[in-house]
Amino acid sequence: MKILLVILTVIALPLKTLAQLTPEEISKDYIHYAYELLEQEEFDKALIKTDEIIALLPRTTSEIQYIRSLAHHHLNLNDIAKTEVMEMYNYPMTEELRMHANELSMLLDHEMKTASAEDTDTIYAMPETSASYPGGMGEFYSWFHATFEVNKPTQKGKVFVEFIVNKYGKLEEIKILKGIESNVDNKVISVLKSSPKWMIAQQSGRPVQQKMVLPFTVEY
């Protein structure tokens, strides 16, 4: 019985010691390996490693969040990176790590602001996801011809039009590239200005503007 008690005491000692350690102390060796993965540009693996670390701990740590933020930043996921770097301030950290957190936070703010400005100003000709009319182009041309009404048309011609589908799905900056005559051209522009909303173009998952050129056959 005494021998059993001794064995249980020996086993319990390291468990008690482990329980007394902080998450920062327990994760120290894992953190070092995660930094090595970042240096090797294995950003996905670094995120997996931090997931494994967090699963072992009662809570995350500021340094784990810093590694995750760096990895997501290098993967061009700055929104996630920003959230994670802000979570760092909820946990204890050294002054050096706090300085790194402040620097990373400012860098992310700058890059996100720049990206937002670029998306606002840039007009794409071929975005990753093109703007489209609900129901397809056939539906769009059907709507156009039903709206473009002329009493007793005697002639037929083709008008080439350039326009921008803005980030809200509306048509703007409508220009005639090759027209027929001013009254017909102006009517085409007037009709297009009344177009129902389009499905917006997207680049990297964000709404963007798209420039389009389309031909319209009209009877006038």
C-alpha positions as CSV (number, residue, x, y, z in Angstrom):
1,M,0.0,0.0,0.0
2,K,2.9,2.4,0.9
3,I,4.6,1.5,-2.4
4,L,1.4,2.4,-4.3
5,L,1.1,5.7,-2.5
6,V,4.7,6.5,-3.3
7,I,4.1,5.8,-7.0
8,L,1.0,8.0,-7.1
9,T,2.8,10.8,-5.4
10,V,5.7,10.6,-8.0
11,I,3.2,10.7,-10.9
12,A,1.2,13.5,-9.3
13,L,4.2,15.8,-8.8
14,P,4.9,16.6,-12.5
15,L,1.1,16.9,-13.1
16,K,0.9,19.4,-10.2
17,T,3.9,21.3,-11.6
18,L,2.4,21.4,-15.1
19,A,-0.9,22.7,-13.7
20,Q,1.0,25.5,-11.9
21,L,2.7,26.7,-15.2
22,T,1.2,29.5,-17.1
23,P,0.1,29.0,-20.8
24,E,3.0,31.2,-21.8
25,E,5.5,28.8,-20.0
26,I,3.8,25.6,-21.3
27,S,3.8,26.8,-25.0
28,K,7.4,28.1,-25.0
29,D,8.9,25.2,-27.1
30,Y,5.9,25.0,-29.4
31,I,6.2,28.7,-30.1
32,H,9.8,28.4,-31.1
33,Y,8.9,25.8,-33.7
34,A,6.0,27.9,-35.0
35,Y,8.5,30.8,-35.5
36,E,10.7,28.5,-37.5
37,L,7.8,27.6,-39.8
38,L,7.2,31.4,-40.4
39,E,10.9,31.8,-41.3
40,Q,10.5,28.9,-43.8
41,E,7.4,30.7,-45.2
42,E,5.3,27.7,-44.2
43,F,2.4,30.0,-43.1
44,D,-0.4,27.4,-43.3
45,K,1.7,25.0,-41.2
46,A,2.4,27.7,-38.7
47,L,-1.4,28.2,-38.3
48,I,-1.9,24.5,-37.9
49,K,0.8,24.4,-35.2
50,T,-0.7,27.2,-33.3
51,D,-4.1,25.4,-33.4
52,E,-2.4,22.4,-31.9
53,I,-0.8,24.7,-29.2
54,I,-4.1,26.3,-28.3
55,A,-5.8,22.9,-28.0
56,L,-3.3,22.0,-25.2
57,L,-3.8,25.2,-23.2
58,P,-6.6,26.7,-21.1
59,R,-6.4,29.8,-23.2
60,T,-4.4,31.4,-26.0
61,T,-1.4,33.8,-25.5
62,S,-0.4,37.1,-26.9
63,E,2.6,35.4,-28.7
64,I,0.4,32.7,-30.3
65,Q,-1.9,35.5,-31.6
66,Y,1.1,37.4,-32.9
67,I,2.3,34.3,-34.9
68,R,-1.2,33.8,-36.2
69,S,-1.5,37.4,-37.2
70,L,1.8,37.3,-39.0
71,A,0.8,34.1,-40.9
72,H,-2.5,35.5,-42.0
73,H,-0.8,38.8,-43.0
74,H,1.5,36.9,-45.3
75,L,-1.4,34.9,-46.7
76,N,-3.1,38.3,-47.6
77,L,-5.8,37.9,-45.0
78,N,-5.3,41.2,-43.3
79,D,-8.9,41.4,-41.9
80,I,-8.2,38.2,-39.9
81,A,-4.7,39.3,-39.0
82,K,-6.0,42.6,-37.6
83,T,-8.5,40.8,-35.4
84,E,-5.8,38.6,-34.0
85,V,-3.3,41.3,-33.4
86,M,-5.9,43.2,-31.4
87,E,-6.6,40.1,-29.3
88,M,-2.9,40.2,-28.2
89,Y,-3.7,43.1,-25.9
90,N,-6.0,40.8,-23.8
91,Y,-3.1,38.8,-22.5
92,P,0.2,39.4,-20.8
93,M,3.1,40.3,-23.0
94,T,6.6,41.7,-22.8
95,E,7.4,45.3,-23.8
96,E,9.3,44.0,-26.8
97,L,6.3,42.0,-27.9
98,R,4.0,44.9,-27.3
99,M,6.2,47.1,-29.5
100,H,6.0,44.4,-32.3
101,A,2.2,44.3,-31.9
102,N,1.9,48.1,-32.2
103,E,4.1,48.0,-35.4
104,L,2.1,45.2,-36.9
105,S,-1.2,46.8,-36.1
106,M,-0.1,50.1,-37.8
107,L,1.2,48.2,-40.8
108,L,-2.1,46.3,-41.2
109,D,-4.1,49.5,-40.8
110,H,-2.0,51.1,-43.6
111,E,-2.3,48.2,-46.0
112,M,-6.1,47.7,-45.4
113,K,-6.7,51.4,-46.0
114,T,-4.6,51.4,-49.2
115,A,-6.3,48.3,-50.4
116,S,-9.7,49.9,-49.8
117,A,-8.7,53.0,-51.7
118,E,-7.4,51.0,-54.6
119,D,-10.7,49.0,-54.8
120,T,-12.7,52.3,-54.7
121,D,-10.6,53.9,-57.5
122,T,-9.8,51.0,-59.7
123,I,-12.1,50.2,-62.6
124,Y,-11.6,46.6,-63.9
125,A,-12.1,45.4,-67.4
126,M,-11.8,41.7,-66.5
127,P,-12.4,41.2,-62.7
128,E,-12.3,37.8,-61.2
129,T,-16.1,37.8,-61.1
130,S,-17.7,39.9,-63.8
131,A,-20.8,42.0,-63.3
132,S,-23.9,40.4,-64.7
133,Y,-27.6,41.2,-65.2
134,P,-30.0,39.1,-63.2
135,G,-31.1,36.3,-65.5
136,G,-28.3,36.8,-67.9
137,M,-27.5,39.0,-70.9
138,G,-30.5,37.7,-72.8
139,E,-32.8,39.1,-70.1
140,F,-30.9,42.4,-70.2
141,Y,-31.3,42.8,-74.0
142,S,-35.0,41.8,-73.7
143,W,-35.5,44.6,-71.0
144,F,-33.6,47.1,-73.2
145,H,-35.7,46.5,-76.4
146,A,-38.9,46.5,-74.4
147,T,-38.0,49.9,-72.9
148,F,-36.5,51.4,-76.1
149,E,-39.8,52.2,-77.8
150,V,-40.0,54.3,-81.0
151,N,-43.3,55.0,-82.9
152,K,-43.3,53.6,-86.4
153,P,-39.6,52.8,-86.8
154,T,-38.3,52.9,-90.4
155,Q,-34.6,52.2,-89.9
156,K,-32.4,49.8,-88.1
157,G,-28.8,50.3,-86.8
158,K,-26.3,49.4,-84.2
159,V,-25.0,51.5,-81.3
160,F,-21.8,50.6,-79.3
161,V,-22.0,51.8,-75.7
162,E,-19.4,52.0,-72.9
163,F,-20.5,52.1,-69.3
164,I,-19.4,51.3,-65.8
165,V,-21.3,49.0,-63.4
166,N,-20.5,50.6,-60.1
167,K,-20.1,48.8,-56.7
168,Y,-23.8,49.1,-56.1
169,G,-24.9,47.5,-59.4
170,K,-25.9,50.7,-61.1
171,L,-24.8,51.8,-64.6
172,E,-22.9,55.1,-64.7
173,E,-20.6,57.0,-67.0
174,I,-22.5,55.8,-70.1
175,K,-20.9,56.9,-73.3
176,I,-21.6,56.3,-77.0
177,L,-18.5,54.9,-78.7
178,K,-20.1,54.5,-82.1
179,G,-23.6,55.9,-82.6
180,I,-26.2,56.5,-85.3
181,E,-27.6,60.0,-84.7
182,S,-27.8,62.2,-81.7
183,N,-31.5,61.7,-80.9
184,V,-31.2,57.9,-81.1
185,D,-27.9,57.9,-79.1
186,N,-29.4,60.1,-76.4
187,K,-32.4,57.7,-76.1
188,V,-30.1,54.7,-75.7
189,I,-28.3,56.6,-72.9
190,S,-31.6,57.5,-71.3
191,V,-32.8,53.9,-71.3
192,L,-29.6,52.5,-69.9
193,K,-29.7,55.1,-67.0
194,S,-33.0,53.5,-66.0
195,S,-31.5,49.9,-66.0
196,P,-32.4,47.7,-63.0
197,K,-29.5,46.9,-60.7
198,W,-26.9,44.4,-61.9
199,M,-25.0,41.8,-59.9
200,I,-21.8,43.5,-58.9
201,A,-18.3,42.6,-60.1
202,Q,-15.8,41.2,-57.5
203,Q,-12.1,41.1,-57.1
204,S,-10.5,39.1,-54.3
205,G,-14.0,38.8,-52.7
206,R,-14.5,42.6,-52.7
207,P,-17.0,44.6,-54.7
208,V,-15.4,46.6,-57.5
209,Q,-16.3,48.7,-60.5
210,Q,-16.3,47.1,-64.0
211,K,-16.1,48.9,-67.4
212,M,-18.1,47.2,-70.1
213,V,-18.7,47.8,-73.9
214,L,-21.8,46.4,-75.5
215,P,-23.5,46.6,-78.9
216,F,-27.2,47.5,-79.1
217,T,-29.3,46.9,-82.2
218,V,-32.1,49.5,-82.4
219,E,-35.0,50.3,-84.6
220,Y,-35.7,54.0,-85.0
